[in-house]
């Protein structure tokens, strides 16, 4: 499928009402994290279906989509890359990872990060060094920091917590709410696998954790325990 064909289908699927809602939901106003992003108004299942139809498309097509000013084009490109990574041989996996890193500045909203970081970045770094994650966690880019955190989801689901716990401590003083939410979410996922590991981290750090991070982390705890953490009585 050619780039022109894909973009024509994306344009045809657009819905102005959905686009207006998405622009508000993803905070595209002046000074907000999604400032200037543009939406066609396409639901995620439609984008996933289109991505499945692009399995034979050249990698350059995904690259051009990823560089689009339209949010849904970029999300479709990331779905294509995830499929290419999951189904490809070693060379195709490397190509998908390399393209992701090359154009990472276009992975610039939380849904784009969350849909791609674990399955591409996390998966690709699983067998080797994780230096990239720790470097990106210190980057000025909010999105690189969130990619670093979400990439660890790949390891957490497989019983590996070390990377997330290091990053969580590194990001305790981060100023961005979207990072607080991401770290808290991943700590909660650690707790699903190993409650003791999560609580060991919380007992060391919960008093200085951002409130949002803490609330996300303890969301699955019983009410009495949640209240004790929130009131500093642990």
Secondary structure by P-SEA (a helix, b strand, c coil): ccaaaaaaaaaaaccaaaaaaaaaaacccccccccccccccccaaaaaaaaaaaccccaaaaaaaaacccaaaaaaaaaaaaaaaacccaaaaaaaaaaaaacccccccaaaaaaccccccccccccccaaaaaaaaacccaaaaaaaaaaaaaaaaacccaaaaaaaaaacccccaaaaaaaaaaaaaaaaacaaaaaaaaaaccccccaaaaaaaaccccaaaaaaaaaccc
